[in-house]
Amino acid sequence: MSTEIKVPVLPESVSDATIATWHKKPGDAVRRDENLVDLETDKVVLEVPSPVDGVLKEIKFDTGATVTSEQLLAIVEAGAAPAAEVKADKAIDAKNDAAATDVAQPVQAKATAAAAPAGSSRTADLPPGARFTANKEGIDPANVEGTGRRGAVTKEDLLNYAKNAGVGKAGGARPEERVPMTRMRQRIAERLMESKNSTAMLTSSNEVNMSAVMAMRKSQGEAFQKAYGIKLGFMSFFVKAAANALQRYPLVNASVDEKDIIYHGYSDISIAVSTDKGLVTPVLRNAESMSFAEVEQAINDYAVAAREGGLKLEDLQGGTFTITNGGTFGSLFSTPIINPPQSAILGMHAIKERAIVENGQVIAAPMMYIALSYDHRIIDGKDAVLFLVDIKNQLENPHRMLLGM
């Protein structure tokens, strides 16, 4: 019996999708719930699994084609796979077992493998950025353990391999490669230009002494993890501080709609998460009513989903305010860009010990710069500065958050 594989129903805000990768070809055996194809939208990558066991009989669209909601993608012939396919699957399994055995071989064998030339058949299957790096560094991706989705080799994997294995750059090579932007990257570029051209953006900054937060994490972190099964991180402090401040300064939580200002009586806080494909901003709904544990768990779930390509479109929609943490990558200071139609974004940065004056004494303290970029059309400098001071006061006195102050 033939089973039709169709494009999932897309939300109203997403008109179409692009076929990013076919994981099977006609004639291949497929298992139920096995991913057949990745569809890239403006915001996320959707996986389309097979609903039945069988054989992929026909593919209707090639990689790169644009498809719409519920459009026919492929046909799977339900039933047992042909004997040849089963035999091939067993051969692949045996090959994988052999590869696993090879991993346990002495380090000397690994060093010999590291010298293998680039250009293996796996190079052509890499994403453009990773392929460019493999060619530039002279690395055979077959020797690299991938950390991407389903074990895919990423650009970072190749760079780390080159650094740790001592593989040198190709002598004197100056390679270039022109590749089209992914749909997600195109959408990010559009949104950034939209923000630049449609808002009167201004940035104010302040600095926070993180001693109290760090002391609380040290004293309560172990008990917190035992109680809730999740680590107590810095982000939950910032989310709760921001949610409280947004209630006191509603203009920072508002948005502009032509000549109207829309005030939101809730704090849906978008958290910027970096992925191999670009920056995404999943939303914490009603953050003002979430506990520290709920915030940490939600952020952890989103981070895992982002790495594994499991974010849903509804996870990214909406949001009244955004928090981004450039400190994760070592940024000391930045001016974050507003995420329209929101009116403000808070930037966190690296914590560095600096000399400060406290009670007339010069001491070393763990300090962080925080920055608020805001739409000056509706948010005056006074409100922006007081909002930042509010967050600073809460973080330097974290018990205030626990007391709802």
BELHU-V133400 format. One line per field, one symbol per residue. phi: phi as a letter, one per 40 degrees, with the letter a starting at -180 (. if undefined). psi: psi as a letter, one per 40 degrees, with the letter a starting at -180 (. if undefined). A space follows every 50 residues. Layout:
phi: ???
psi: ???
//
This chain:
phi: .cbcbbcdcccccbcaabccaccbbdgccbbdgcccabbcbcbabccbcc cacibccabcbcdgccbbdgcccabbcchccddccccccccccccccccc cccccdcccccccccccchccccccccdcccccccccgbccccbccbccf gccbdcdccccccccgcccddgcbcbacbccccccccccccccccccbbc cbbbbabbccdccccccccbdccccccbgaccbcccccccccccccccbc ccccacbfbbbbcbcabcccbcbcbccicbbcbccfccbccdcccccccc ccccccccgbcccccbcghbabbbbccdbgccaabcccbdccbaabbcac cbcbcbbbfgbcbcbcbbcbbbcacccbbcddcccccccdcdccccbccc cccgb
psi: hhhhhihihiidehdiihhdhheiiheiiiihehhdihhhaddihhhhih eiiahhdihdiiheihiiheihdihhhiaiiidddddddddddddddddd dddeiiddddddddeiiieiddddeiidddddddddefhhedehhieahf eihiddddddddddefhiihheigiihhiiiiddddddddddddddeeig hihiiiihhedddddddddedddddddefiihadddddddddddddddgd ddeiihgbeihhhhfigghhhhhhideahigihhhfddeiiddddddddd dddddddefeiidddeiaheiihigeddeehdiigihigieieihhhiai hhhihihhfeihihihihhihhhihedehidddddddddddddddegddd ddef.
//
